[in-house]
Amino acid sequence: MTTKKVSVIGAGLAGCEASYQLAKRGIEVDLYDIKPTKFTPAHSNSNFAEIVCSNSLKSTDLNTASGLLKKELELFDSLILKTAYNCSVPAGNALAVDREKFAEEVTNTIKSFKNINFISKEVTSLPEGVVIVATGPLTTNDLSNHLKSILDSDTLYFYDASSPIIDFSTIDMTNAYVKDRYDKGSGDYINCPMTKEEYLTFYNELINAKRVELKDFEKKEIFEGCMPVEIMATRGEDSLRFGPLKPVGLDHPITKQKYYAVVQLRKEDNVNSLYNMVGFQTNLTFGEQKRVFSLIPALKNATFVKYGVMHRNTFINAPKLLRNTFQLKNNEKIFISGQLSGVEGYMESTMSGLISGINAYLYLNEKPLLNLSSKTMTGAIINYITTCEAKKFQPMNANFGIVSPLSERIKDDKLKKQKIVDRALEEVNNQIKSVGE
Ligand SMILES: Cc1cc2nc3c(=O)[nH]c(=O)nc-3n(C[C@H](O)[C@H](O)[C@H](O)COP(=O)(O)OP(=O)(O)OC[C@H]3O[C@@H](n4cnc5c(N)ncnc54)[C@H](O)[C@@H]3O)c2cc1C
């Protein structure tokens, strides 16, 4: 009998999770990482599964999107998640880890598997056979160039500059209206108007708000690619009013009132419940985005399901290239996983490593691959990244806006979340039974 083997490239969160899921099911794994001989600009620890920035893996509360994702991962026996719980430090409702201890423990577990063979090497072209590519947001140049050659060259991106995304149900529509500029369009925009006084308050807070410090390797390429809204604002009090907050052609459709400035929100392609802030690429800290953007009257109680980010990030155009199994559409032996697959965040990257690992095992055993619906948080993220509009693709994190709505209308928010959670966990449990250990 021939040995069933998978090459996993990258021993980060996704790569370690994938390797664990494969190894515990008896598959031979060749796990490659450039470390410890060389490091990407954000990595410095010789151990695997390095947490590069914040040590928070977000909420564990089951009524939150990240809490539900964690529960689903726990049911799937995620190595990264259980190690995170073992190495947690007090952080209220959030799961935060001692990053050194966490990386050491993941490394020890991975190295304890006799069927995982670790190879310290910079991979510059993909090996033969079944491969999971999980080299993350800082995939090295040579491998990126190789990926470009096997993908379509304009489907690999090197930085992420995205605007905040808002849950529609939290927009105050008594202070907003649907209208396209000069009524040219099909009603895809929600307009959030401001008086002069409201605009000036917003403007002053915006230019003085706290920004994220970009790393040296990020500065040049990101700022050349896209200007953050707060930097555009520093060019003069009216610069935004002649740019993304231009009020012309946006008079109120019924009262005909004219406004001093108007923030536009555009529907996130096929997900009606999510709207992004047009022209609001931003480098403000998440706390400051919430504080300053909530000064826009229609957004005073808005829930930001995803904050704007501007950072170095290598990711593929998932809707164009990826199946919902994390396999490339044009090559079923190649799985793209982790941040590189177009998911955003530590737990999301872990999730994609986990699903890729299980699917690679199922593929080698000629069994049907996992196929989670958008009733689960895992399936919702996968289905979003693989089916949203390719032209505007930006990475996505866990949030309830992408989860399928319940068939019944429930007003009580707590009860509604409970039903969504129960429905998701039931489906995950059923899928797990079909895979086996
Ligand atoms: C600076 C920065 C800060 C971030 N901050 C956060 C945050 O605070 N919260 C959050 O949720 N997410 C954050 N992210 C996003 C993302 O969630 C993390 O980067 C996450 O670690 C991604 O997991 P991954 O497994 O895809 O990649 P990684 O964890 O980065 O793992 C990739 C591995 O591949 C290796 N590698 C790279 N190229 C090669 C090659 N050619 N050959 C062999 N090995 C290679 C690397 O050494 C690394 O070990 C941040 C990203 C960056 C870049």
The ligand as an SDF file (V2000), in Angstrom:
LIG
                    3D

 53 58  0  0  0  0  0  0  0  0999 V2000
    1.9550   42.3790   11.0570 C   0  0  0  0  0  0  0  0  0  0  0  0
    0.6850   41.5650   11.1790 C   0  0  0  0  0  0  0  0  0  0  0  0
   -0.1270   41.7210   12.2940 C   0  0  0  0  0  0  0  0  0  0  0  0
   -1.3130   40.9580   12.4230 C   0  0  0  0  0  0  0  0  0  0  0  0
   -2.0830   41.1320   13.5310 N   0  0  0  0  0  0  0  0  0  0  0  0
   -3.1780   40.3800   13.7160 C   0  0  0  0  0  0  0  0  0  0  0  0
   -3.9370   40.5000   14.9150 C   0  0  0  0  0  0  0  0  0  0  0  0
   -3.6170   41.2730   15.8040 O   0  0  0  0  0  0  0  0  0  0  0  0
   -5.0540   39.7310   15.0420 N   0  0  0  0  0  0  0  0  0  0  0  0
   -5.4270   38.8530   14.0960 C   0  0  0  0  0  0  0  0  0  0  0  0
   -6.4430   38.1620   14.2820 O   0  0  0  0  0  0  0  0  0  0  0  0
   -4.7270   38.7340   12.9460 N   0  0  0  0  0  0  0  0  0  0  0  0
   -3.6060   39.4650   12.7300 C   0  0  0  0  0  0  0  0  0  0  0  0
   -2.8810   39.3370   11.5530 N   0  0  0  0  0  0  0  0  0  0  0  0
   -3.4130   38.5120   10.4540 C   0  0  0  0  0  0  0  0  0  0  0  0
   -3.3330   36.9750   10.5560 C   0  0  0  0  0  0  0  0  0  0  0  0
   -4.4020   36.4990   11.3040 O   0  0  0  0  0  0  0  0  0  0  0  0
   -2.0940   36.3990   11.1170 C   0  0  0  0  0  0  0  0  0  0  0  0
   -1.0530   36.8220   10.2970 O   0  0  0  0  0  0  0  0  0  0  0  0
   -2.1010   34.8450   11.1960 C   0  0  0  0  0  0  0  0  0  0  0  0
   -0.9410   34.4660   11.8420 O   0  0  0  0  0  0  0  0  0  0  0  0
   -2.2070   34.1700    9.8500 C   0  0  0  0  0  0  0  0  0  0  0  0
   -2.0270   32.7690    9.9890 O   0  0  0  0  0  0  0  0  0  0  0  0
   -1.3480   31.9220    8.8170 P   0  0  0  0  0  0  0  0  0  0  0  0
   -1.1720   30.5370    9.3260 O   0  0  0  0  0  0  0  0  0  0  0  0
   -2.0890   32.1180    7.5730 O   0  0  0  0  0  0  0  0  0  0  0  0
    0.0870   32.5980    8.6030 O   0  0  0  0  0  0  0  0  0  0  0  0
    1.3200   32.7060    9.6210 P   0  0  0  0  0  0  0  0  0  0  0  0
    0.8810   32.4770   11.0180 O   0  0  0  0  0  0  0  0  0  0  0  0
    2.0230   33.9750    9.2730 O   0  0  0  0  0  0  0  0  0  0  0  0
    2.2510   31.4770    9.2040 O   0  0  0  0  0  0  0  0  0  0  0  0
    2.9050   31.4280    7.9670 C   0  0  0  0  0  0  0  0  0  0  0  0
    4.2050   30.6420    8.1470 C   0  0  0  0  0  0  0  0  0  0  0  0
    4.7600   30.4330    6.8560 O   0  0  0  0  0  0  0  0  0  0  0  0
    6.1700   30.6620    6.9000 C   0  0  0  0  0  0  0  0  0  0  0  0
    6.6130   31.0100    5.5390 N   0  0  0  0  0  0  0  0  0  0  0  0
    6.3890   32.1360    4.8270 C   0  0  0  0  0  0  0  0  0  0  0  0
    6.8930   32.0110    3.5720 N   0  0  0  0  0  0  0  0  0  0  0  0
    7.4790   30.7710    3.5150 C   0  0  0  0  0  0  0  0  0  0  0  0
    8.1670   30.0520    2.4850 C   0  0  0  0  0  0  0  0  0  0  0  0
    8.3800   30.5590    1.2660 N   0  0  0  0  0  0  0  0  0  0  0  0
    8.6160   28.7990    2.7670 N   0  0  0  0  0  0  0  0  0  0  0  0
    8.4210   28.2390    3.9920 C   0  0  0  0  0  0  0  0  0  0  0  0
    7.7790   28.8940    4.9970 N   0  0  0  0  0  0  0  0  0  0  0  0
    7.2970   30.1330    4.7530 C   0  0  0  0  0  0  0  0  0  0  0  0
    6.3310   31.7390    7.9480 C   0  0  0  0  0  0  0  0  0  0  0  0
    7.6250   31.6920    8.5340 O   0  0  0  0  0  0  0  0  0  0  0  0
    5.2380   31.3890    8.9650 C   0  0  0  0  0  0  0  0  0  0  0  0
    5.7140   30.5580   10.0040 O   0  0  0  0  0  0  0  0  0  0  0  0
   -1.7060   40.0610   11.3870 C   0  0  0  0  0  0  0  0  0  0  0  0
   -0.8780   39.9230   10.2710 C   0  0  0  0  0  0  0  0  0  0  0  0
    0.2990   40.6520   10.1590 C   0  0  0  0  0  0  0  0  0  0  0  0
    1.1670   40.4580    8.9470 C   0  0  0  0  0  0  0  0  0  0  0  0
  1  2  1  0
  2  3  1  0
  2 52  2  0
  3  4  2  0
  4  5  1  0
  4 50  1  0
  5  6  2  0
  6  7  1  0
  6 13  1  0
  7  8  2  0
  7  9  1  0
  9 10  1  0
 10 11  2  0
 10 12  1  0
 12 13  2  0
 13 14  1  0
 14 15  1  0
 14 50  1  0
 15 16  1  0
 16 17  1  0
 16 18  1  0
 18 19  1  0
 18 20  1  0
 20 21  1  0
 20 22  1  0
 22 23  1  0
 23 24  1  0
 24 25  2  0
 24 26  1  0
 24 27  1  0
 27 28  1  0
 28 29  2  0
 28 30  1  0
 28 31  1  0
 31 32  1  0
 32 33  1  0
 33 34  1  0
 33 48  1  0
 34 35  1  0
 35 36  1  0
 35 46  1  0
 36 37  1  0
 36 45  1  0
 37 38  2  0
 38 39  1  0
 39 40  1  0
 39 45  2  0
 40 41  1  0
 40 42  2  0
 42 43  1  0
 43 44  2  0
 44 45  1  0
 46 47  1  0
 46 48  1  0
 48 49  1  0
 50 51  2  0
 51 52  1  0
 52 53  1  0
M  END
$$$$
